Amino acid sequence: MGIILWIIFGAIAGWIASIVMKTDSSQGTIADVVLGIIGAVVGGFLMGLVGKSGVNGFDLYSLVVAVIGAIVVIYVGRMIKR
């Protein structure tokens, strides 16, 4: 996947995760993109632990994996911030 598609994919995943975690108003677009990209990596790692494939393209399954990873990243960030 090209770098532009990863940025778009990360933005979508990070935005969805920020809405789910109710952090949409407190973080900007750049944070959504960064969280989405990091979330895709974390989600892929977590799925690998349970024997499933991680992010492997621009499809719905990969988006769900990235959103789950971004939610985990936001949650861990909240725990560290406290």
N, C-alpha and C positions, 0 to 999 in steps of 0.2 A: 504494500500500500504506500502511495506517495506521501510525502511530508504534509502536503496541503490537505489530503484526505484524513490523515491522522489528526491534524489540528481541528478540522471540522467535526470529526468523530469525537474527539476529546471535548470540544465545546458542547456538543449535544449531550454527551454522557454526564459531564460536569454540571450542566444546567439542570438536567433531570434530577441528579443526586442532590443538588442544592435546594430544589423545590421539595423533595421528599424529606430532607433533613431540616427544612425551614431556615436555611441560611442564605436564601436567595437575595434578601435585601441587604445583607451585611457584607457581601463579597461581590467583586466586580466580574466582568467578562474574562479578564486575563486569569483570575483565580479559578473560574469555572473551567477554562481550557486546561490549565495546569492540573487541576484536580481530576479532570476527565482522563488525561493522558496517564497520570500516575495511577489513577483508578483502573485503567485498562491493564496496566502491568500487574498491579496487586490482584485484580480479579482473575487474570490469567494464571498467576501463581496459586491462588486459592483453588481454582478449578483443577489445576494440575495435582494438588494435594488429594483431591477426591477422585482422581482418575478420569476427569473430563478434559476436553480440549479447551484452551483459552481463547483469546481473541485471535481469530484467523481470517478476518475479512471484514467487509463493510456489510454486515447483515444484522438481523434482529437478535440472534443469539449473542453475537459479539457485543452488541449494544447493551444487552442485559448484563453480561459479564462485566463490562466496563462500568456500568452504573452501580452494580453491587460493590465493585472494588472502590469506586469513588465514595460510596456511602461509608465503607469501612475506613477510608482515609479521613473523611470528615469526622467520624466518630472518634478515631484515635487522636486526631487533632484537638478535639474538644477535651478529651481526657488529659492530654498533655497540658493544655492551656489552664486547666483548673489547678 
